[in-house]
Amino acid sequence: MGSLAVELFGKRLKNPVMNASGTLGYGVEIEPLWGVETMGAYVTKGLSIKPHHGNPTPRVWEERYGMINSIGLQNVGIERFFSHYFPFFEEKKCPIIVNFFGFSEEEYVSCAAGIRPHDLIVALEMNLSCPNIKKGGISFGKEASAVHAIVRSVREATRIPLIAKLTPEVKNIAEIARAAYEGGADGLTLINTMPAAVVDIGRRKVPLKGGLSGPILKPVAVRAVHECSKEVPIPVIGAGGIMDTQDALAFFMAGARAIQIGTATFVDPFTMPKIIAGLESWLDDNGCADISAIVGITHE
Ligand SMILES: Cc1cc2nc3c(=O)[nH]c(=O)nc-3n(C[C@H](O)[C@H](O)[C@H](O)COP(=O)(O)O)c2cc1C
């Protein structure tokens, strides 16, 4: 039988499938349907130093080929996550990736510094799509020099492997990937949502501006993975519109060492276990011993 196990940041994961941050609550919510330990690793909701209440409703909007969300980074804060939710992952022996953010460089640094290394923590994932309050609200992830600087500061604050999660809202994502790598990132997650808006025709209003996710994002994400995995020698985790096994395979072949699934879970909460089973069958049907054999195969 083909193996889905992967080595990532010095840890062995039973498979390369994870949830995308912010789309599987605190992990406990999916329990009535399937266990978080089904995945190679669970990715936390974006966490910050202080708790955030998030935005008023409407926060989500369904589009024809995706969805728009403006949750406003609602979360319980780092401290409460570790005191209240982390024991659940310890009990399940489920590896986790801690997604975090800040509104200033100092907040990113204290967040990372406040997370103690643990056997189950595979890596920290920095969400670089956040607005920098000190720079007029421009996102940290939009300029190579800002990405380099913030990744370097966070890198110095922690021993835990560091993943930079990039926004696609840039001219040249490979350049941003290089800046993150040179700043000290151990891996990249590609991509976050794209800015979008909705018009309510009846009310003649824009009820929601937020981040676009889902199938409409897939080709953009595949291109980012393809370009960045050629640009830098660190693992790339692919995210954006993965709905089924075929989509997942496209990301591995484009160069992703692991994948994250977000919006698809809202459509079918069993998408992740189905994709894991689908990848196992694909390996067997194609006489492929190891998922790593197809990673970046399109580069040749
Ligand atoms: C409801 C919702 C909440 C999200 N929250 C976060 C978050 O807290 N931090 C983050 O880095 N990305 C967040 N994202 C982005 C996803 O992790 C992912 O990068 C993006 O949705 C693309 O994947 P998908 O098309 O499979 O959903 C969120 C996405 C959605 C739909």
The ligand as a Tripos MOL2 file, in Angstrom:
@<TRIPOS>MOLECULE
LIG
   31    33     1     0     0
SMALL
NO_CHARGES

@<TRIPOS>ATOM
      1 C1        -14.1020   31.4560    7.4420 C.3       1 LIG1
      2 C2        -12.6240   31.5630    7.1720 C.ar      1 LIG1
      3 C3        -11.7670   31.9480    8.2040 C.ar      1 LIG1
      4 C4        -10.3790   32.0440    7.9820 C.ar      1 LIG1
      5 N1         -9.5470   32.4180    9.0040 N.ar      1 LIG1
      6 C5         -8.2010   32.4550    8.7900 C.ar      1 LIG1
      7 C6         -7.3100   32.7600    9.8760 C.ar      1 LIG1
      8 O1         -7.7280   32.9820   11.0140 O.2       1 LIG1
      9 N2         -5.9610   32.8040    9.6000 N.ar      1 LIG1
     10 C7         -5.4630   32.5320    8.3310 C.ar      1 LIG1
     11 O2         -4.2390   32.5700    8.1510 O.2       1 LIG1
     12 N3         -6.2960   32.2340    7.3070 N.ar      1 LIG1
     13 C8         -7.6350   32.1780    7.5080 C.ar      1 LIG1
     14 N4         -8.4750   31.8470    6.4750 N.ar      1 LIG1
     15 C9         -7.9040   31.5110    5.1490 C.3       1 LIG1
     16 C10        -7.8010   29.9900    4.9660 C.3       1 LIG1
     17 O3         -6.9750   29.4230    5.9700 O.3       1 LIG1
     18 C11        -7.2600   29.6200    3.5500 C.3       1 LIG1
     19 O4         -5.9550   30.1500    3.3910 O.3       1 LIG1
     20 C12        -8.1460   30.1390    2.4290 C.3       1 LIG1
     21 O5         -9.5110   30.0810    2.7920 O.3       1 LIG1
     22 C13        -7.9490   29.3600    1.1260 C.3       1 LIG1
     23 O6         -8.2900   28.0120    1.2680 O.3       1 LIG1
     24 P1         -9.7600   27.4110    0.8650 P.3       1 LIG1
     25 O7        -10.0750   27.9350   -0.5150 O.co2     1 LIG1
     26 O8         -9.5860   25.9210    0.9130 O.co2     1 LIG1
     27 O9        -10.7120   27.9040    1.8880 O.co2     1 LIG1
     28 C14        -9.8590   31.7550    6.6800 C.ar      1 LIG1
     29 C15       -10.7390   31.3630    5.6540 C.ar      1 LIG1
     30 C16       -12.1020   31.2640    5.8820 C.ar      1 LIG1
     31 C17       -13.0090   30.8350    4.7410 C.3       1 LIG1
@<TRIPOS>BOND
     1     1     2 1
     2     2     3 ar
     3     2    30 ar
     4     3     4 ar
     5     4     5 ar
     6     4    28 ar
     7     5     6 ar
     8     6     7 ar
     9     6    13 1
    10     7     8 2
    11     7     9 ar
    12     9    10 ar
    13    10    11 2
    14    10    12 ar
    15    12    13 ar
    16    13    14 ar
    17    14    15 1
    18    14    28 ar
    19    15    16 1
    20    16    17 1
    21    16    18 1
    22    18    19 1
    23    18    20 1
    24    20    21 1
    25    20    22 1
    26    22    23 1
    27    23    24 1
    28    24    25 2
    29    24    26 1
    30    24    27 1
    31    28    29 ar
    32    29    30 ar
    33    30    31 1
@<TRIPOS>SUBSTRUCTURE
     1 LIG1         1 GROUP 0 **** ****
